[in-house]
Amino acid sequence: MNIPASTKENINKLIEFRQAVYRHIFRKRRDALFDTLDTLLAGGTFACFAYLSQSERFHRRWPSLYAAVEDGQVDTQAQIELLVNQLPQQGVCIFPLVSSSWSRLRSQVPEDLQYVHQASSAVDGGNIILGYPYSLLEWCAEPHSTWSLPLDVRRIASQQTAQEVGVARIQALADARQGCL
């Protein structure tokens, strides 16, 4: 029988998670990266990037926002491991693997741009555009749910297929989960 965790236990788990992000995932410029993350997670509408630094959640001066993006370092492997450690270790887990694209029609840097499908509500079902394809590995809390938590997002290079990237991500997830046991 599962006994629901108290609010205090849940808050403590959240605090531990935030501390792990700060200590193990953010490497260089961690204070500004952490403030940027807090600002983005708090929501709101920002007309431009610089307005993020004017949020009450951003405790530093505006140049540190740019420094965080330019010089900040994120340990993506530690990030994946931390997220995988949050997953249930028992029972059936559902891990959807989906592909998506990011439109870059006016990109000034055409490095590895590809023709990708962009879904739309039009009768024909979508458009072919210039952009970047991405592979998203997610965790779904319940079967048949539309809510999922992204675990890993990787761009699909033009030399790869979505299937190759997906298989590599699933293998990495299996290896990470094996390390949790």
C-alpha positions in Angstrom: 0.0 0.0 0.0 1.4 3.4 -1.0 1.2 6.1 1.6 1.0 9.5 0.1 3.9 11.7 1.0 3.3 14.7 3.1 3.6 18.3 1.8 6.7 18.7 3.8 8.3 15.6 2.3 7.4 16.8 -1.2 8.8 20.3 -0.5 12.0 18.7 0.8 12.3 16.6 -2.4 11.9 19.7 -4.5 14.6 21.5 -2.5 16.9 18.5 -2.9 16.2 18.5 -6.7 17.0 22.2 -7.0 20.2 21.8 -5.0 21.3 18.9 -7.3 20.6 21.0 -10.4 22.7 23.9 -9.0 25.6 21.7 -7.7 25.8 19.0 -10.4 24.2 20.2 -13.6 25.1 23.9 -13.9 28.9 24.3 -14.1 30.1 27.7 -15.2 27.9 30.8 -14.5 25.6 28.6 -12.3 24.1 31.5 -10.3 22.9 33.4 -13.4 21.8 30.1 -15.1 19.8 29.2 -12.0 18.1 32.6 -11.9 17.3 32.3 -15.6 15.7 28.9 -15.0 13.7 30.2 -12.1 12.5 33.2 -14.2 11.5 31.0 -17.1 9.7 28.5 -14.8 7.8 31.2 -13.0 6.1 32.0 -16.3 5.0 35.3 -17.7 5.4 36.9 -21.0 8.7 38.5 -22.0 8.7 40.7 -25.1 12.4 40.2 -25.6 15.3 38.3 -24.0 16.6 41.2 -22.0 13.3 41.5 -20.2 14.1 38.2 -18.4 16.7 40.1 -16.4 14.0 42.5 -15.2 12.0 39.8 -13.5 11.8 39.8 -9.7 13.2 36.2 -9.8 16.3 37.3 -11.6 18.6 38.6 -8.7 21.6 39.7 -10.8 22.3 42.6 -13.1 21.3 42.3 -16.7 24.8 41.5 -18.2 24.9 38.3 -16.2 21.9 37.0 -18.3 23.9 37.3 -21.4 27.0 35.9 -19.7 25.0 32.9 -18.6 23.9 32.1 -22.1 27.2 32.8 -23.7 29.6 31.3 -21.1 27.3 29.0 -19.0 28.0 25.3 -19.0 25.5 22.6 -18.4 26.4 19.0 -17.8 23.8 17.3 -20.0 24.8 13.8 -18.8 24.3 14.7 -15.2 21.0 16.3 -16.1 19.8 13.1 -17.7 21.0 11.1 -14.7 19.2 13.4 -12.3 15.9 13.2 -14.3 16.2 9.4 -14.6 16.7 9.1 -10.9 13.3 10.9 -10.4 11.5 8.2 -12.3 9.6 5.4 -10.6 11.9 2.4 -10.2 9.0 -0.1 -10.0 6.1 -0.9 -12.2 5.6 -0.2 -15.9 7.0 3.0 -17.2 6.0 4.5 -20.5 8.7 6.3 -22.6 7.3 8.0 -25.7 9.8 8.8 -28.4 8.7 11.5 -30.7 10.2 13.7 -33.4 9.5 17.4 -33.9 11.0 20.2 -36.0 12.0 23.7 -35.4 11.4 26.1 -38.2 14.4 28.2 -39.2 13.1 29.9 -42.4 15.2 33.1 -42.0 18.3 31.5 -40.5 21.4 33.4 -41.3 23.5 30.4 -40.4 22.4 27.6 -42.7 24.6 24.9 -41.0 22.9 21.5 -41.5 19.5 23.0 -42.2 17.2 20.3 -43.6 13.8 20.1 -45.2 11.5 18.9 -42.4 7.8 18.3 -41.9 5.9 20.8 -39.8 2.5 19.7 -38.6 -0.4 22.1 -39.0 -4.2 22.0 -38.7 -4.5 22.5 -42.4 -6.4 20.0 -44.5 -3.3 18.7 -46.1 -1.7 17.9 -42.7 1.4 20.1 -42.8 4.1 21.8 -44.7 7.7 21.0 -45.7 9.9 23.8 -44.4 13.6 24.6 -43.7 14.5 23.8 -40.2 16.1 21.3 -37.7 14.5 18.0 -36.7 14.7 16.9 -33.1 14.2 13.6 -31.3 12.4 13.9 -27.9 12.5 11.1 -25.3 9.8 11.6 -22.7 8.3 9.9 -19.7 4.6 9.5 -19.5 3.1 9.3 -15.9 0.0 7.5 -17.0 -0.9 5.4 -20.0 -2.9 7.3 -22.7 -2.0 10.6 -21.0 -1.2 13.7 -23.1 1.1 15.0 -20.4 4.7 13.9 -20.5 8.0 15.0 -19.0 10.9 15.5 -21.5 13.9 13.5 -20.4 16.2 14.2 -23.4 16.1 16.3 -26.6 18.6 15.8 -29.4 18.9 17.4 -32.7 18.9 14.9 -35.6 21.9 15.7 -37.9 21.4 15.3 -41.6 23.7 12.2 -41.6 21.4 10.4 -39.2 17.8 9.2 -39.2 15.2 9.7 -36.5 15.3 6.0 -35.8 19.1 5.9 -35.2 18.9 8.8 -32.8 15.9 7.3 -31.0 17.6 3.9 -30.6 20.7 5.6 -29.2 18.5 7.6 -26.7 16.6 4.6 -25.6 19.8 2.6 -25.1 21.3 5.5 -23.0 18.1 5.6 -21.0 18.2 1.8 -20.3 21.9 2.2 -19.3 21.1 5.1 -16.9 18.2 3.2 -15.4 20.4 0.2 -14.9 22.8 2.4 -13.0 19.9 3.5 -10.7 19.1 0.0 -9.5 
